[in-house]
Amino acid sequence: MGIVGNALERAVQQAFTRPIPKSAGAQMRYLVKQLKGTRAVANALDISQRTVERYVKDQIRRPRADLAQRLEVAVRERWQPRVRERARRQAATTTGLVIDTRARFGFTAAPGTTDDARIRHLTLALPPQYAARFFDAQDASASEQQLRTLAGEALGEVYFRDGGRRAHGLQVEFTDVEHLEFEL
């Protein structure tokens, strides 16, 4: 995933009601329960089934750095799926998203205007329909560029065109993203 996809994922993870298991043994036990067996976990993490069994029994406590990262990612993407789905559904139907970004914004506008691209820091509440579009695009495995284009459209509509009250026909270019964060 890219910057926008990761930011959306972090926003959804803020809705978790319980902390993710910390120890390698607890994480392995969780994955064994979720994937219904040690062989499936071994295949998912690209390690031996015996190694998984040792972690489950706490015979091994500290994984190698690369395995620790793969284990963390595997647990994080499977943790509290119903809570995650409820938060996404609520954002897409009622609450919307808050976007906080520092990026370069440029415009395609009428000739003779002074709409040169420049770095701006914006924090805006996006309506629920944009949250729904973001989550639908993410579910459809949209590319990072497609998600950035969608973010540019959302920021253009909410901030620059003020919901259609000004700057009609203004096309916003969202590039050089330095910081991007979403909140549900």
N, C-alpha and C positions, 0 to 999 in steps of 0.2 A: 504494500500500500504506500501511498504517497502522503504528502503533508495533509491534504484535506481528508482523506480516508482515515488516517491515524487520528486526526483531531475529532472526527465524528465518533470513532470507536472509544476514545478516551472520555468523551462526553457521556456516552451510554454507560460506560463502566462506573461513572460517578454515582449512578443510581443503585449500585449494589447495596444490599442491606446487611451483608455479612462479609468480613474480610476473606480474601483468598488464602488457602492454606499456605503456610510459610515454609515448613520443612520439606525436604525432598521426599521423605517417607509418606507424609500426609498427602502431598501432591500426587505421588504414585498411586496410593490407595484410592484417591478420588478418581484418577484416570481409569484404574482397573474397574471400579464400579461403573463409571460412565460408558466405557467401551466394552464392558462385559467380558473381561478376561485379560490375562497377562500377555498372551500372544498378540492380541490387537494393539496393546500399548507398546509392546516391543517393536512391532511394525511401524507404528505411528512415530515413535521416537528414534527409529533406526538403531536399536540396541538389541542385545540378546534377551530372550525370555528369562533366562536365569538371572540376569542383572536386574530386571524388573522385580523378580521375586525377592532378591536380596534387599532392594529398597523398601519393598512392602513390609518385610520383616525387620526393618531398621538395622540390618547387618552392614549396610553401606549408608553413611549419613551425608556425605558431601560429594555431590556430583562434579564432574569436570565443568569448566566454564561454558563450553558449547552445549553440553547436555542440560545444564541448569537453565540456560536460556530457552532451549527447545521445550523443556518441561514447563517452564513458566508460561510460555506462549500457548502451549496446548491446554493447560489448565485455564488460563485467562479467557480463551475463546469459547470454552465450554461452561464457564461458571455462571450460574443463575440465569439460565436462558429465559425463564418466564418473567423474571424481573426486568431483564434487558428488553424483552418484547413489549412489556407493559409501558416502559419508559419511552420507547420509540413510538408506540401507538399514541400515547398521551401527547407527545411533542408534535406528532403529525396531525392530530385532530383538534387540540385545544390550546396548548401552551406555546408552541412554536420553539424556536431556537434563539439563543443569544450568540452572536458572532463577535469575536474580538480579534482584530487583525491589524497588522502593520505590513503594508504592501505598497507597491507602485500602482497607481491608478492613472490610466491614460484614456483618452476619449476619441471617438470618431465623431466629429461634429462638423458643422458648416464651415466652409473656408473663411479664414480671416479671424477666427476665434483664438483665444489664448489658452486653449485647453491642453497645455503641455503635460506630459506624464510627470508625476511627482509622488514621493513617499507620503502616505497618510496613515494615521492611526485611527481606526474606527471601531466603535463598540455599539452594536445595534441589535435590537430585537427584531427577528425575522418572523413573519406570520407563519401559521401552521402549514399552509400550502407549500412553502419552501422547504420546511422540514420534511414533509411527505416526499417532495421531489428528490431531496438529498438521499433519504433512506431508500426510495425506489431505485435510484441510480446506483447506490451502493449494493443493493441486493442483485441488481442486474450486472454486477461486476464492471461498472463503468471505469474508464481509465482516469488517471489523475488529471489529465487535461480536460476531460469532460466534467469532472467535479469542479475544477477551477472555473470553467466556463459557467457552470451553474451558480457558483459563488459570485462571480462577476455580475451575472444577471440579477441575482437577488439583491446584491449591494446597489447595483444601478437603479433598480426599481424602488427600493426602500429609501435609500439615502439621496442619490443624485436626482432621480426623477420624482421623488416624494410621492409615490403612489399614483403617478400620472398627472400631478398638478403643475409640473414644470419640466423644462428640458425635454420636450417631446422628441423622440427619435435619437436621443443620445445613446450611443453604444459604449459601454464601459469595458476597458481591458484591464484584467486583474493579473498582474505579473510581479515578479521579484518578491515573492512572499517571504518576509522575514519572520513573522509570527502569525500563528492562526490557532484559535481556540474556540470551541463551541461549548455552550452550556444548555442543558435541557430545561 
